[in-house]
Amino acid sequence: MSQTDPLTETAPEEHSPPGLLDRIRANPTGRMALKIGVGILGGLVVALGIVLIPFPGPGWAIVILGLAIWAVEFVWAKHLLHFTKKHVQAWTHWALSRPLPLRALIGLAGLIFICAVLWTSVKLTMGVDLAAVIWTFVTGG
């Protein structure tokens, strides 16, 4: 028997049938409508994510989701998404390879930063000093 067994070899894949996006892109009007639709939807999602970044929650994740939507149609967004993914994975790998006390310190620094951004955002947008409100609550005054 030869090195390759004909029973276990798979035939080269034929071209898969065109998907929905391929059929839309086949028509010049559809291609333009898809680009505009993806651009608008991605822009709205990115804008929402940017608004939510200062607040606790998934602000950055929503920005990255908007970038992924843009990456469906725009090459620059695909490159930026790849760049972001690579750097987030590198940061995560670096942080997880540190000793537990240093990871706790990194987490504490992140928590302090998020609290400062949240306090500043609420102070500038609503005029409420959260530190004074919390102090009044804690002291009972």
N, CA and C atoms as a LAMMPS dump frame, in Angstrom:
ITEM: TIMESTEP
0
ITEM: NUMBER OF ATOMS
423
ITEM: BOX BOUNDS ff ff ff
-5.0000000000000000e+02 5.0000000000000000e+02
-5.0000000000000000e+02 5.0000000000000000e+02
-5.0000000000000000e+02 5.0000000000000000e+02
ITEM: ATOMS id mol type element x y z
1 1 1 N 0.836 -1.165 0
2 1 2 C 0 0 0
3 1 3 C 0.889 1.24 0
4 2 1 N 0.448 2.298 -0.639
5 2 2 C 1.25 3.516 -0.734
6 2 3 C 1.194 4.29 0.584
7 3 1 N 1.99 5.356 0.626
8 3 2 C 2.036 6.194 1.824
9 3 3 C 0.672 6.788 2.158
10 4 1 N -0.105 7.104 1.143
11 4 2 C -1.42 7.679 1.392
12 4 3 C -2.479 6.644 1.079
13 5 1 N -3.337 6.427 1.991
14 5 2 C -4.404 5.447 1.822
15 5 3 C -5.572 6.116 1.114
16 6 1 N -5.973 5.611 -0.07
17 6 2 C -7.04 6.268 -0.81
18 6 3 C -8.364 6.278 -0.071
19 7 1 N -8.551 5.41 0.895
20 7 2 C -9.812 5.391 1.625
21 7 3 C -9.897 6.511 2.653
22 8 1 N -8.739 6.951 3.161
23 8 2 C -8.77 8.004 4.182
24 8 3 C -8.51 9.379 3.598
25 9 1 N -8.065 9.437 2.339
26 9 2 C -7.852 10.738 1.716
27 9 3 C -9.178 11.409 1.443
28 10 1 N -9.19 12.685 1.608
29 10 2 C -10.405 13.42 1.277
30 10 3 C -10.179 14.149 -0.034
31 11 1 N -11.208 14.199 -0.812
32 11 2 C -11.106 14.893 -2.093
33 11 3 C -10.958 16.377 -1.835
34 12 1 N -10.24 17.054 -2.74
35 12 2 C -10.135 18.505 -2.549
36 12 3 C -11.521 19.119 -2.548
37 13 1 N -11.699 20.068 -1.623
38 13 2 C -13.025 20.671 -1.473
39 13 3 C -13.388 21.466 -2.708
40 14 1 N -14.598 21.272 -3.116
41 14 2 C -15.141 22.083 -4.198
42 14 3 C -15.508 23.434 -3.589
43 15 1 N -15.704 24.405 -4.445
44 15 2 C -16.114 25.717 -3.944
45 15 3 C -17.473 25.57 -3.273
46 16 1 N -17.548 26.12 -2.071
47 16 2 C -18.817 26.052 -1.355
48 16 3 C -19.816 26.991 -2.025
49 17 1 N -21.079 26.694 -1.874
50 17 2 C -22.075 27.571 -2.486
51 17 3 C -21.973 28.963 -1.87
52 18 1 N -22.253 29.982 -2.671
53 18 2 C -22.101 31.344 -2.15
54 18 3 C -23.058 31.598 -0.987
55 19 1 N -22.539 32.283 -0.004
56 19 2 C -23.36 32.635 1.146
57 19 3 C -24.179 33.878 0.859
58 20 1 N -24.929 34.28 1.838
59 20 2 C -25.805 35.446 1.697
60 20 3 C -25.003 36.699 1.359
61 21 1 N -23.899 36.926 2.074
62 21 2 C -23.11 38.135 1.813
63 21 3 C -22.5 38.101 0.417
64 22 1 N -22.087 36.913 -0.038
65 22 2 C -21.535 36.807 -1.386
66 22 3 C -22.584 37.134 -2.439
67 23 1 N -23.807 36.683 -2.203
68 23 2 C -24.877 36.987 -3.165
69 23 3 C -25.206 38.475 -3.163
70 24 1 N -25.153 39.102 -1.989
71 24 2 C -25.413 40.549 -1.926
72 24 3 C -24.296 41.308 -2.633
73 25 1 N -23.048 40.884 -2.406
74 25 2 C -21.908 41.575 -3.022
75 25 3 C -21.86 41.381 -4.535
76 26 1 N -22.531 40.37 -5.065
77 26 2 C -22.517 40.105 -6.509
78 26 3 C -23.214 41.206 -7.295
79 27 1 N -24.086 41.934 -6.661
80 27 2 C -24.83 43.009 -7.311
81 27 3 C -24.217 44.341 -6.867
82 28 1 N -23.867 45.24 -7.807
83 28 2 C -23.253 46.519 -7.401
84 28 3 C -24.102 47.319 -6.413
85 29 1 N -25.404 47.318 -6.61
86 29 2 C -26.277 48.04 -5.68
87 29 3 C -26.271 47.368 -4.312
88 30 1 N -26.311 46.042 -4.309
89 30 2 C -26.261 45.299 -3.054
90 30 3 C -24.949 45.514 -2.334
91 31 1 N -23.856 45.537 -3.103
92 31 2 C -22.531 45.748 -2.506
93 31 3 C -22.476 47.11 -1.81
94 32 1 N -22.997 48.148 -2.479
95 32 2 C -22.984 49.489 -1.894
96 32 3 C -23.909 49.551 -0.674
97 33 1 N -25.087 48.942 -0.776
98 33 2 C -26.027 48.94 0.349
99 33 3 C -25.434 48.195 1.538
100 34 1 N -24.737 47.085 1.272
101 34 2 C -24.107 46.32 2.356
102 34 3 C -23.031 47.152 3.033
103 35 1 N -22.197 47.812 2.243
104 35 2 C -21.14 48.66 2.821
105 35 3 C -21.744 49.764 3.687
106 36 1 N -22.782 50.412 3.169
107 36 2 C -23.413 51.497 3.928
108 36 3 C -24.068 50.948 5.199
109 37 1 N -24.79 49.843 5.076
110 37 2 C -25.454 49.243 6.241
111 37 3 C -24.472 48.801 7.308
112 38 1 N -23.401 48.122 6.877
113 38 2 C -22.382 47.678 7.836
114 38 3 C -21.692 48.888 8.459
115 39 1 N -21.417 49.903 7.646
116 39 2 C -20.773 51.111 8.173
117 39 3 C -21.62 51.801 9.225
118 40 1 N -22.909 51.941 8.944
119 40 2 C -23.805 52.604 9.896
120 40 3 C -23.992 51.771 11.157
121 41 1 N -24.278 50.472 10.984
122 41 2 C -24.485 49.605 12.15
123 41 3 C -23.23 49.53 13.008
124 42 1 N -22.076 49.327 12.372
125 42 2 C -20.816 49.287 13.127
126 42 3 C -20.544 50.599 13.835
127 43 1 N -20.833 51.719 13.151
128 43 2 C -20.622 53.032 13.769
129 43 3 C -21.508 53.251 14.987
130 44 1 N -22.765 52.823 14.88
131 44 2 C -23.674 52.966 16.025
132 44 3 C -23.207 52.121 17.213
133 45 1 N -22.763 50.899 16.934
134 45 2 C -22.307 50.019 18.02
135 45 3 C -21.027 50.577 18.643
136 46 1 N -20.095 51.045 17.814
137 46 2 C -18.862 51.638 18.35
138 46 3 C -19.187 52.883 19.178
139 47 1 N -20.074 53.733 18.685
140 47 2 C -20.446 54.942 19.425
141 47 3 C -21.068 54.587 20.776
142 48 1 N -21.951 53.597 20.785
143 48 2 C -22.551 53.153 22.051
144 48 3 C -21.469 52.646 23.003
145 49 1 N -20.538 51.862 22.487
146 49 2 C -19.455 51.354 23.327
147 49 3 C -18.605 52.464 23.9
148 50 1 N -18.315 53.48 23.084
149 50 2 C -17.496 54.601 23.56
150 50 3 C -18.226 55.363 24.665
151 51 1 N -19.529 55.531 24.521
152 51 2 C -20.312 56.2 25.561
153 51 3 C -20.277 55.382 26.852
154 52 1 N -20.27 54.054 26.737
155 52 2 C -20.325 53.19 27.916
156 52 3 C -18.963 52.895 28.535
157 53 1 N -17.868 53.287 27.889
158 53 2 C -16.535 52.977 28.426
159 53 3 C -16.333 53.497 29.848
160 54 1 N -16.712 54.731 30.177
161 54 2 C -16.44 55.207 31.54
162 54 3 C -17.22 54.484 32.627
163 55 1 N -18.28 53.805 32.269
164 55 2 C -19.126 53.171 33.266
165 55 3 C -18.756 51.704 33.439
166 56 1 N -19.024 51.151 34.615
167 56 2 C -18.75 49.726 34.811
168 56 3 C -19.587 48.915 33.822
169 57 1 N -18.963 47.95 33.234
170 57 2 C -19.667 47.115 32.269
171 57 3 C -18.849 46.899 31.02
172 58 1 N -19.503 46.442 29.989
173 58 2 C -18.772 45.972 28.805
174 58 3 C -18.521 47.046 27.748
175 59 1 N -18.134 48.246 28.119
176 59 2 C -17.925 49.304 27.138
177 59 3 C -16.917 48.926 26.066
178 60 1 N -15.74 48.451 26.485
179 60 2 C -14.713 48.069 25.509
180 60 3 C -15.157 46.883 24.678
181 61 1 N -15.856 45.945 25.293
182 61 2 C -16.335 44.783 24.536
183 61 3 C -17.315 45.214 23.447
184 62 1 N -18.135 46.208 23.735
185 62 2 C -19.086 46.706 22.738
186 62 3 C -18.346 47.429 21.618
187 63 1 N -17.29 48.171 21.952
188 63 2 C -16.479 48.818 20.92
189 63 3 C -15.862 47.751 20.008
190 64 1 N -15.339 46.692 20.594
191 64 2 C -14.723 45.618 19.809
192 64 3 C -15.786 44.901 18.971
193 65 1 N -16.991 44.75 19.488
194 65 2 C -18.084 44.168 18.702
195 65 3 C -18.387 45.041 17.487
196 66 1 N -18.432 46.355 17.672
197 66 2 C -18.643 47.26 16.548
198 66 3 C -17.523 47.161 15.524
199 67 1 N -16.299 46.996 16.008
200 67 2 C -15.162 46.813 15.122
201 67 3 C -15.294 45.51 14.339
202 68 1 N -15.791 44.463 14.989
203 68 2 C -16.003 43.186 14.307
204 68 3 C -17.089 43.317 13.235
205 69 1 N -18.107 44.117 13.506
206 69 2 C -19.14 44.36 12.495
207 69 3 C -18.524 45.073 11.296
208 70 1 N -17.717 46.083 11.548
209 70 2 C -17.043 46.789 10.458
210 70 3 C -16.121 45.85 9.681
211 71 1 N -15.488 44.903 10.388
212 71 2 C -14.529 43.992 9.749
213 71 3 C -15.187 43.085 8.715
214 72 1 N -16.503 42.955 8.754
215 72 2 C -17.208 42.167 7.745
216 72 3 C -16.998 42.791 6.361
217 73 1 N -16.916 44.109 6.283
218 73 2 C -16.843 44.798 4.996
219 73 3 C -15.577 45.601 4.776
220 74 1 N -14.874 45.993 5.833
221 74 2 C -13.751 46.912 5.682
222 74 3 C -12.45 46.245 6.118
223 75 1 N -11.464 46.26 5.232
224 75 2 C -10.183 45.6 5.498
225 75 3 C -9.445 46.287 6.648
226 76 1 N -9.481 47.618 6.704
227 76 2 C -8.785 48.329 7.775
228 76 3 C -9.321 47.905 9.141
229 77 1 N -10.63 47.654 9.233
230 77 2 C -11.225 47.235 10.504
231 77 3 C -10.771 45.816 10.85
232 78 1 N -10.638 44.975 9.825
233 78 2 C -10.16 43.608 10.061
234 78 3 C -8.734 43.631 10.614
235 79 1 N -7.886 44.508 10.052
236 79 2 C -6.51 44.637 10.544
237 79 3 C -6.487 45.191 11.973
238 80 1 N -7.312 46.19 12.242
239 80 2 C -7.374 46.774 13.581
240 80 3 C -7.906 45.765 14.595
241 81 1 N -8.878 44.968 14.197
242 81 2 C -9.413 43.932 15.076
243 81 3 C -8.344 42.886 15.386
244 82 1 N -7.58 42.488 14.373
245 82 2 C -6.488 41.524 14.579
246 82 3 C -5.43 42.112 15.516
247 83 1 N -5.065 43.379 15.305
248 83 2 C -4.095 44.071 16.153
249 83 3 C -4.584 44.1 17.604
250 84 1 N -5.848 44.449 17.793
251 84 2 C -6.435 44.522 19.133
252 84 3 C -6.428 43.154 19.8
253 85 1 N -6.858 42.136 19.068
254 85 2 C -6.904 40.776 19.623
255 85 3 C -5.512 40.315 20.037
256 86 1 N -4.517 40.584 19.194
257 86 2 C -3.151 40.171 19.492
258 86 3 C -2.643 40.838 20.767
259 87 1 N -2.909 42.129 20.92
260 87 2 C -2.407 42.845 22.089
261 87 3 C -3.183 42.505 23.363
262 88 1 N -4.468 42.271 23.256
263 88 2 C -5.239 41.854 24.434
264 88 3 C -4.768 40.484 24.906
265 89 1 N -4.526 39.566 23.951
266 89 2 C -4.033 38.243 24.328
267 89 3 C -2.641 38.328 24.951
268 90 1 N -1.774 39.195 24.409
269 90 2 C -0.429 39.359 24.977
270 90 3 C -0.511 39.919 26.402
271 91 1 N -1.377 40.92 26.61
272 91 2 C -1.552 41.504 27.942
273 91 3 C -2.085 40.451 28.91
274 92 1 N -3.081 39.697 28.474
275 92 2 C -3.667 38.672 29.341
276 92 3 C -2.626 37.618 29.712
277 93 1 N -1.856 37.185 28.727
278 93 2 C -0.808 36.188 29.002
279 93 3 C 0.217 36.75 29.985
280 94 1 N 0.617 38.012 29.776
281 94 2 C 1.594 38.618 30.675
282 94 3 C 1.029 38.72 32.089
283 95 1 N -0.203 39.211 32.216
284 95 2 C -0.792 39.407 33.547
285 95 3 C -0.984 38.081 34.269
286 96 1 N -1.407 37.046 33.551
287 96 2 C -1.63 35.751 34.198
288 96 3 C -0.332 35.04 34.569
289 97 1 N 0.782 35.448 33.969
290 97 2 C 2.062 34.81 34.296
291 97 3 C 2.729 35.472 35.508
292 98 1 N 2.155 36.52 36.038
293 98 2 C 2.704 37.205 37.218
294 98 3 C 2.254 36.478 38.483
295 99 1 N 3.001 36.673 39.573
296 99 2 C 2.581 36.072 40.849
297 99 3 C 1.245 36.662 41.322
298 100 1 N 0.539 35.902 42.144
299 100 2 C -0.786 36.299 42.618
300 100 3 C -0.805 37.676 43.294
301 101 1 N 0.15 38.023 44.177
302 101 2 C 0.094 39.366 44.785
303 101 3 C 0.192 40.492 43.749
304 102 1 N 1.01 40.3 42.723
305 102 2 C 1.121 41.33 41.681
306 102 3 C -0.159 41.402 40.855
307 103 1 N -0.778 40.25 40.571
308 103 2 C -2.059 40.252 39.848
309 103 3 C -3.124 40.977 40.665
310 104 1 N -3.111 40.769 41.992
311 104 2 C -4.072 41.459 42.861
312 104 3 C -3.816 42.967 42.827
313 105 1 N -2.56 43.365 42.813
314 105 2 C -2.209 44.79 42.742
315 105 3 C -2.649 45.388 41.407
316 106 1 N -2.469 44.646 40.317
317 106 2 C -2.92 45.109 39
318 106 3 C -4.438 45.268 39.006
319 107 1 N -5.142 44.292 39.585
320 107 2 C -6.599 44.376 39.679
321 107 3 C -7.05 45.556 40.519
322 108 1 N -6.372 45.795 41.629
323 108 2 C -6.705 46.93 42.495
324 108 3 C -6.469 48.257 41.773
325 109 1 N -5.36 48.343 41.038
326 109 2 C -5.078 49.561 40.271
327 109 3 C -6.167 49.774 39.21
328 110 1 N -6.599 48.704 38.572
329 110 2 C -7.675 48.805 37.588
330 110 3 C -8.971 49.257 38.226
331 111 1 N -9.288 48.71 39.399
332 111 2 C -10.502 49.094 40.111
333 111 3 C -10.464 50.569 40.512
334 112 1 N -9.326 51.029 41.005
335 112 2 C -9.187 52.445 41.382
336 112 3 C -9.351 53.331 40.149
337 113 1 N -8.756 52.93 39.039
338 113 2 C -8.88 53.706 37.808
339 113 3 C -10.336 53.778 37.356
340 114 1 N -11.037 52.65 37.355
341 114 2 C -12.445 52.626 36.939
342 114 3 C -13.289 53.501 37.861
343 115 1 N -13.034 53.425 39.169
344 115 2 C -13.783 54.265 40.112
345 115 3 C -13.519 55.747 39.855
346 116 1 N -12.264 56.095 39.562
347 116 2 C -11.937 57.498 39.292
348 116 3 C -12.62 57.978 38.017
349 117 1 N -12.642 57.15 36.988
350 117 2 C -13.3 57.527 35.74
351 117 3 C -14.804 57.661 35.959
352 118 1 N -15.384 56.732 36.7
353 118 2 C -16.815 56.787 36.989
354 118 3 C -17.151 58.043 37.795
355 119 1 N -16.374 58.329 38.838
356 119 2 C -16.612 59.514 39.661
357 119 3 C -16.514 60.784 38.812
358 120 1 N -15.461 60.864 37.983
359 120 2 C -15.278 62.045 37.132
360 120 3 C -16.437 62.187 36.14
361 121 1 N -16.854 61.072 35.539
362 121 2 C -17.948 61.115 34.565
363 121 3 C -19.242 61.605 35.209
364 122 1 N -19.57 61.075 36.384
365 122 2 C -20.804 61.468 37.065
366 122 3 C -20.703 62.917 37.536
367 123 1 N -19.544 63.322 38.015
368 123 2 C -19.351 64.698 38.489
369 123 3 C -19.499 65.686 37.34
370 124 1 N -18.896 65.384 36.183
371 124 2 C -18.929 66.322 35.065
372 124 3 C -20.263 66.319 34.328
373 125 1 N -20.918 65.171 34.239
374 125 2 C -22.159 65.112 33.455
375 125 3 C -23.401 65.424 34.28
376 126 1 N -23.43 65.003 35.544
377 126 2 C -24.628 65.188 36.353
378 126 3 C -24.429 66.143 37.517
379 127 1 N -23.183 66.536 37.76
380 127 2 C -22.917 67.458 38.858
381 127 3 C -23.042 66.828 40.235
382 128 1 N -22.984 65.502 40.31
383 128 2 C -23.119 64.797 41.588
384 128 3 C -21.736 64.354 42.043
385 129 1 N -21.382 64.7 43.284
386 129 2 C -20.112 64.262 43.85
387 129 3 C -20.352 62.94 44.579
388 130 1 N -20.019 61.842 43.914
389 130 2 C -20.279 60.52 44.497
390 130 3 C -19.538 60.313 45.809
391 131 1 N -18.328 60.864 45.922
392 131 2 C -17.57 60.702 47.168
393 131 3 C -18.322 61.333 48.333
394 132 1 N -18.892 62.526 48.129
395 132 2 C -19.659 63.188 49.188
396 132 3 C -20.935 62.408 49.502
397 133 1 N -21.595 61.887 48.493
398 133 2 C -22.817 61.109 48.712
399 133 3 C -22.504 59.852 49.509
400 134 1 N -21.434 59.163 49.165
401 134 2 C -21.055 57.933 49.89
402 134 3 C -20.641 58.277 51.318
403 135 1 N -19.884 59.368 51.482
404 135 2 C -19.447 59.768 52.823
405 135 3 C -20.655 60.094 53.705
406 136 1 N -21.641 60.784 53.154
407 136 2 C -22.863 61.107 53.883
408 136 3 C -23.61 59.835 54.245
409 137 1 N -23.649 58.871 53.355
410 137 2 C -24.325 57.605 53.611
411 137 3 C -23.609 56.827 54.718
412 138 1 N -22.28 56.79 54.658
413 138 2 C -21.499 56.023 55.63
414 138 3 C -21.59 56.663 57.005
415 139 1 N -21.512 57.977 57.08
416 139 2 C -21.527 58.647 58.388
417 139 3 C -22.946 58.844 58.927
418 140 1 N -23.938 58.624 58.078
419 140 2 C -25.306 58.739 58.526
420 140 3 C -25.786 60.188 58.611
421 141 1 N -25.046 61.102 58.031
422 141 2 C -25.412 62.53 58.128
423 141 3 C -26.116 63.008 56.988
